[in-house]
Amino acid sequence: MKSRSPFLIALTVLLSLAILVPPDVPAQGTQRAGQISRAIPEVAIARGAQNMPALVKTMVDWGDAVRTGDGGRARVALDDGSVLNVGSSSTLMVTQHNAASQQTQIELTYGRVRSQVIKQSKPNAKFEIHTAVGVAGVVGTDFFLGYMNDLFQIIVFEGHVKFCNLDGICVDVLAGQIATIRDGHQPPDQPGKATPSELTEAAVATNVGLSFTGNAPPPHHFTVGQIIAITAAVVIPAVVVPIVTHGSHPAPVVCKNLAAAC
């Protein structure tokens, strides 16, 4: 009886594996968080040592960083139906997103994001957005966050958000209010009423388009200020002056209103 050569045996094994494992199965250990549902160039996804263009329907995994360039915008449709609208010159990482248990943690390294979060109904549900100076904890709401020049700012469109510094000192920010954390160890400013221009600027700065992909939150009843903001986001062209990022670029200009084009 003729013995099979090692080459033929190895080739047979490889062909068998190719049949059993479909080519589109993600690499072992990766966990899907959602996908890019809309992008205005330039947008990229950093996955480990890889840096790839973020095209529509590109998968977003746990640990992926979504980066927008000057003038770039991105919409991330998370698997639980929540939506993240990332403004220009921003970096955001999905650290964790478990749609079944409603456990989500986002890292906003720099820039601006507007989040529309579905109602958190599971036991111990958590949806948090972290920065280097504080945390925003959500229980189903629509809100804007800006983190630039070590200032962390929130504007709530609907619902409420627990806004905390690094020492766990928190304030509740309600619909139509604005608050700021100026240092990771200073208490957050007491929330105040957001002006129509602040609401408008927050909407425009993170506007990626009108339609949402997936199970987006249902329509809500809006206040007069919110109607002004949404109308402005539709009518006014989304023009945002690029914010210079950290790193090799010159230091950005300090901006008191992080939703504005500064």
LODO-29472 format. One record per residue (C-alpha): x negated, y negated, z negated; chain. Coordinates in steps of 0.05 Angstrom, whole numbers, plus 5000, padded with zeros to 4 digits. Example, Ala and Ser with C-alpha at 12.3 -4.5 7.8 and 13.67 -1.06 7.14 Angstrom:
BEGIN
@c1 4754, c2 5090, c3 4844, kette A
@c1 4727, c2 5021, c3 4857, kette A
//
This chain:
BEGIN
@c1 5000, c2 5000, c3 5000, kette A
@c1 4973, c2 4931, c3 5019, kette A
@c1 4967, c2 4881, c3 4962, kette A
@c1 4994, c2 4811, c3 4972, kette A
@c1 4944, c2 4755, c3 4973, kette A
@c1 4944, c2 4705, c3 4915, kette A
@c1 4959, c2 4650, c3 4966, kette A
@c1 5023, c2 4683, c3 4990, kette A
@c1 5046, c2 4696, c3 4918, kette A
@c1 5035, c2 4623, c3 4899, kette A
@c1 5071, c2 4599, c3 4962, kette A
@c1 5131, c2 4645, c3 4946, kette A
@c1 5135, c2 4617, c3 4875, kette A
@c1 5133, c2 4545, c3 4900, kette A
@c1 5187, c2 4557, c3 4951, kette A
@c1 5231, c2 4590, c3 4899, kette A
@c1 5223, c2 4530, c3 4852, kette A
@c1 5240, c2 4483, c3 4909, kette A
@c1 5305, c2 4520, c3 4920, kette A
@c1 5324, c2 4524, c3 4846, kette A
@c1 5307, c2 4451, c3 4829, kette A
@c1 5341, c2 4398, c3 4873, kette A
@c1 5295, c2 4341, c3 4895, kette A
@c1 5338, c2 4287, c3 4863, kette A
@c1 5334, c2 4315, c3 4793, kette A
@c1 5298, c2 4264, c3 4748, kette A
@c1 5232, c2 4280, c3 4717, kette A
@c1 5235, c2 4321, c3 4653, kette A
@c1 5243, c2 4277, c3 4592, kette A
@c1 5275, c2 4217, c3 4627, kette A
@c1 5344, c2 4194, c3 4605, kette A
@c1 5389, c2 4153, c3 4649, kette A
@c1 5417, c2 4087, c3 4621, kette A
@c1 5452, c2 4060, c3 4683, kette A
@c1 5436, c2 4030, c3 4751, kette A
@c1 5424, c2 3964, c3 4787, kette A
@c1 5492, c2 3943, c3 4814, kette A
@c1 5471, c2 3877, c3 4844, kette A
@c1 5404, c2 3842, c3 4855, kette A
@c1 5380, c2 3776, c3 4883, kette A
@c1 5306, c2 3782, c3 4901, kette A
@c1 5257, c2 3783, c3 4870, kette A
@c1 5274, c2 3840, c3 4821, kette A
@c1 5230, c2 3898, c3 4800, kette A
@c1 5233, c2 3957, c3 4752, kette A
@c1 5171, c2 3975, c3 4712, kette A
@c1 5171, c2 4049, c3 4695, kette A
@c1 5108, c2 4070, c3 4659, kette A
@c1 5051, c2 4053, c3 4706, kette A
@c1 5098, c2 4046, c3 4765, kette A
@c1 5126, c2 3981, c3 4790, kette A
@c1 5182, c2 3990, c3 4841, kette A
@c1 5232, c2 3944, c3 4876, kette A
@c1 5300, c2 3943, c3 4841, kette A
@c1 5348, c2 3955, c3 4899, kette A
@c1 5423, c2 3965, c3 4890, kette A
@c1 5438, c2 4034, c3 4861, kette A
@c1 5367, c2 4041, c3 4834, kette A
@c1 5371, c2 4083, c3 4771, kette A
@c1 5352, c2 4050, c3 4705, kette A
@c1 5323, c2 4099, c3 4654, kette A
@c1 5308, c2 4092, c3 4580, kette A
@c1 5244, c2 4053, c3 4573, kette A
@c1 5250, c2 4017, c3 4640, kette A
@c1 5236, c2 3943, c3 4642, kette A
@c1 5277, c2 3901, c3 4690, kette A
@c1 5238, c2 3840, c3 4713, kette A
@c1 5265, c2 3781, c3 4754, kette A
@c1 5221, c2 3731, c3 4790, kette A
@c1 5232, c2 3657, c3 4801, kette A
@c1 5303, c2 3652, c3 4827, kette A
@c1 5315, c2 3727, c3 4821, kette A
@c1 5376, c2 3755, c3 4786, kette A
@c1 5398, c2 3826, c3 4769, kette A
@c1 5460, c2 3861, c3 4745, kette A
@c1 5451, c2 3925, c3 4706, kette A
@c1 5513, c2 3969, c3 4701, kette A
@c1 5504, c2 4012, c3 4639, kette A
@c1 5535, c2 4081, c3 4637, kette A
@c1 5585, c2 4063, c3 4582, kette A
@c1 5615, c2 4008, c3 4625, kette A
@c1 5577, c2 3950, c3 4594, kette A
@c1 5544, c2 3900, c3 4641, kette A
@c1 5479, c2 3861, c3 4634, kette A
@c1 5469, c2 3799, c3 4679, kette A
@c1 5395, c2 3782, c3 4677, kette A
@c1 5375, c2 3710, c3 4695, kette A
@c1 5313, c2 3688, c3 4733, kette A
@c1 5242, c2 3694, c3 4705, kette A
@c1 5265, c2 3745, c3 4653, kette A
@c1 5241, c2 3812, c3 4627, kette A
@c1 5289, c2 3860, c3 4594, kette A
@c1 5277, c2 3933, c3 4572, kette A
@c1 5330, c2 3986, c3 4559, kette A
@c1 5300, c2 4020, c3 4499, kette A
@c1 5360, c2 4065, c3 4486, kette A
@c1 5429, c2 4074, c3 4516, kette A
@c1 5471, c2 4134, c3 4496, kette A
@c1 5541, c2 4124, c3 4525, kette A
@c1 5570, c2 4184, c3 4488, kette A
@c1 5551, c2 4161, c3 4418, kette A
@c1 5551, c2 4087, c3 4436, kette A
@c1 5479, c2 4075, c3 4412, kette A
@c1 5445, c2 4020, c3 4452, kette A
@c1 5383, c2 3979, c3 4441, kette A
@c1 5357, c2 3927, c3 4489, kette A
@c1 5292, c2 3888, c3 4485, kette A
@c1 5294, c2 3817, c3 4514, kette A
@c1 5220, c2 3802, c3 4521, kette A
@c1 5231, c2 3734, c3 4554, kette A
@c1 5285, c2 3697, c3 4591, kette A
@c1 5361, c2 3698, c3 4594, kette A
@c1 5416, c2 3750, c3 4596, kette A
@c1 5492, c2 3750, c3 4593, kette A
@c1 5522, c2 3814, c3 4566, kette A
@c1 5593, c2 3840, c3 4573, kette A
@c1 5598, c2 3897, c3 4524, kette A
@c1 5655, c2 3946, c3 4520, kette A
@c1 5689, c2 3957, c3 4453, kette A
@c1 5646, c2 3998, c3 4406, kette A
@c1 5693, c2 4050, c3 4376, kette A
@c1 5649, c2 4110, c3 4358, kette A
@c1 5627, c2 4122, c3 4286, kette A
@c1 5563, c2 4083, c3 4272, kette A
@c1 5565, c2 4053, c3 4342, kette A
@c1 5510, c2 4002, c3 4355, kette A
@c1 5495, c2 3953, c3 4411, kette A
@c1 5435, c2 3909, c3 4394, kette A
@c1 5392, c2 3862, c3 4434, kette A
@c1 5324, c2 3850, c3 4402, kette A
@c1 5273, c2 3795, c3 4412, kette A
@c1 5207, c2 3780, c3 4376, kette A
@c1 5244, c2 3734, c3 4327, kette A
@c1 5313, c2 3764, c3 4317, kette A
@c1 5369, c2 3811, c3 4335, kette A
@c1 5440, c2 3803, c3 4363, kette A
@c1 5487, c2 3859, c3 4341, kette A
@c1 5551, c2 3867, c3 4381, kette A
@c1 5620, c2 3898, c3 4371, kette A
@c1 5651, c2 3888, c3 4440, kette A
@c1 5643, c2 3818, c3 4467, kette A
@c1 5618, c2 3771, c3 4522, kette A
@c1 5558, c2 3729, c3 4504, kette A
@c1 5495, c2 3695, c3 4530, kette A
@c1 5425, c2 3701, c3 4501, kette A
@c1 5363, c2 3660, c3 4516, kette A
@c1 5294, c2 3674, c3 4488, kette A
@c1 5239, c2 3626, c3 4510, kette A
@c1 5183, c2 3588, c3 4475, kette A
@c1 5197, c2 3628, c3 4411, kette A
@c1 5269, c2 3600, c3 4408, kette A
@c1 5326, c2 3651, c3 4407, kette A
@c1 5394, c2 3622, c3 4426, kette A
@c1 5463, c2 3652, c3 4432, kette A
@c1 5528, c2 3627, c3 4463, kette A
@c1 5589, c2 3671, c3 4452, kette A
@c1 5644, c2 3670, c3 4505, kette A
@c1 5689, c2 3721, c3 4471, kette A
@c1 5690, c2 3763, c3 4408, kette A
@c1 5636, c2 3754, c3 4356, kette A
@c1 5562, c2 3772, c3 4347, kette A
@c1 5521, c2 3782, c3 4284, kette A
@c1 5459, c2 3739, c3 4296, kette A
@c1 5400, c2 3757, c3 4251, kette A
@c1 5327, c2 3738, c3 4240, kette A
@c1 5272, c2 3788, c3 4226, kette A
@c1 5287, c2 3786, c3 4151, kette A
@c1 5359, c2 3807, c3 4161, kette A
@c1 5389, c2 3739, c3 4147, kette A
@c1 5450, c2 3735, c3 4192, kette A
@c1 5506, c2 3689, c3 4215, kette A
@c1 5570, c2 3708, c3 4250, kette A
@c1 5576, c2 3671, c3 4316, kette A
@c1 5647, c2 3668, c3 4343, kette A
@c1 5677, c2 3653, c3 4411, kette A
@c1 5659, c2 3584, c3 4436, kette A
@c1 5601, c2 3575, c3 4387, kette A
@c1 5526, c2 3567, c3 4396, kette A
@c1 5470, c2 3583, c3 4347, kette A
@c1 5394, c2 3585, c3 4348, kette A
@c1 5338, c2 3622, c3 4311, kette A
@c1 5276, c2 3578, c3 4312, kette A
@c1 5229, c2 3625, c3 4276, kette A
@c1 5232, c2 3699, c3 4258, kette A
@c1 5230, c2 3684, c3 4184, kette A
@c1 5274, c2 3621, c3 4182, kette A
@c1 5349, c2 3630, c3 4172, kette A
@c1 5390, c2 3621, c3 4236, kette A
@c1 5421, c2 3553, c3 4247, kette A
@c1 5494, c2 3551, c3 4226, kette A
@c1 5538, c2 3562, c3 4288, kette A
@c1 5568, c2 3501, c3 4321, kette A
@c1 5617, c2 3489, c3 4377, kette A
@c1 5586, c2 3497, c3 4446, kette A
@c1 5597, c2 3439, c3 4492, kette A
@c1 5629, c2 3449, c3 4561, kette A
@c1 5561, c2 3435, c3 4593, kette A
@c1 5527, c2 3489, c3 4550, kette A
@c1 5581, c2 3539, c3 4569, kette A
@c1 5573, c2 3521, c3 4642, kette A
@c1 5497, c2 3525, c3 4642, kette A
@c1 5499, c2 3593, c3 4608, kette A
@c1 5547, c2 3620, c3 4660, kette A
@c1 5508, c2 3591, c3 4719, kette A
@c1 5440, c2 3614, c3 4693, kette A
@c1 5461, c2 3687, c3 4693, kette A
@c1 5510, c2 3687, c3 4751, kette A
@c1 5495, c2 3746, c3 4797, kette A
@c1 5561, c2 3747, c3 4835, kette A
@c1 5635, c2 3756, c3 4821, kette A
@c1 5648, c2 3830, c3 4826, kette A
@c1 5626, c2 3882, c3 4775, kette A
@c1 5609, c2 3955, c3 4788, kette A
@c1 5634, c2 4012, c3 4745, kette A
@c1 5680, c2 4009, c3 4686, kette A
@c1 5671, c2 3936, c3 4669, kette A
@c1 5708, c2 3906, c3 4609, kette A
@c1 5781, c2 3887, c3 4625, kette A
@c1 5801, c2 3815, c3 4637, kette A
@c1 5810, c2 3771, c3 4576, kette A
@c1 5849, c2 3708, c3 4559, kette A
@c1 5801, c2 3650, c3 4564, kette A
@c1 5796, c2 3584, c3 4526, kette A
@c1 5794, c2 3518, c3 4564, kette A
@c1 5719, c2 3515, c3 4555, kette A
@c1 5710, c2 3585, c3 4583, kette A
@c1 5754, c2 3568, c3 4643, kette A
@c1 5710, c2 3507, c3 4657, kette A
@c1 5647, c2 3551, c3 4651, kette A
@c1 5674, c2 3605, c3 4697, kette A
@c1 5700, c2 3555, c3 4749, kette A
@c1 5633, c2 3520, c3 4749, kette A
@c1 5597, c2 3587, c3 4759, kette A
@c1 5639, c2 3600, c3 4821, kette A
@c1 5639, c2 3531, c3 4851, kette A
@c1 5570, c2 3504, c3 4834, kette A
@c1 5512, c2 3538, c3 4870, kette A
@c1 5470, c2 3579, c3 4821, kette A
@c1 5409, c2 3535, c3 4821, kette A
@c1 5360, c2 3547, c3 4765, kette A
@c1 5292, c2 3514, c3 4761, kette A
@c1 5241, c2 3571, c3 4752, kette A
@c1 5217, c2 3580, c3 4681, kette A
@c1 5142, c2 3595, c3 4677, kette A
@c1 5130, c2 3661, c3 4643, kette A
@c1 5078, c2 3680, c3 4592, kette A
@c1 5012, c2 3711, c3 4611, kette A
@c1 4966, c2 3682, c3 4663, kette A
@c1 5014, c2 3625, c3 4679, kette A
@c1 5014, c2 3556, c3 4645, kette A
@c1 5055, c2 3549, c3 4582, kette A
@c1 5129, c2 3536, c3 4596, kette A
@c1 5162, c2 3470, c3 4579, kette A
@c1 5199, c2 3471, c3 4513, kette A
@c1 5274, c2 3471, c3 4525, kette A
@c1 5325, c2 3457, c3 4470, kette A
@c1 5382, c2 3487, c3 4510, kette A
@c1 5358, c2 3554, c3 4535, kette A
@c1 5417, c2 3561, c3 4583, kette A
@c1 5397, c2 3498, c3 4620, kette A
@c1 5348, c2 3492, c3 4677, kette A
@c1 5289, c2 3459, c3 4643, kette A
//
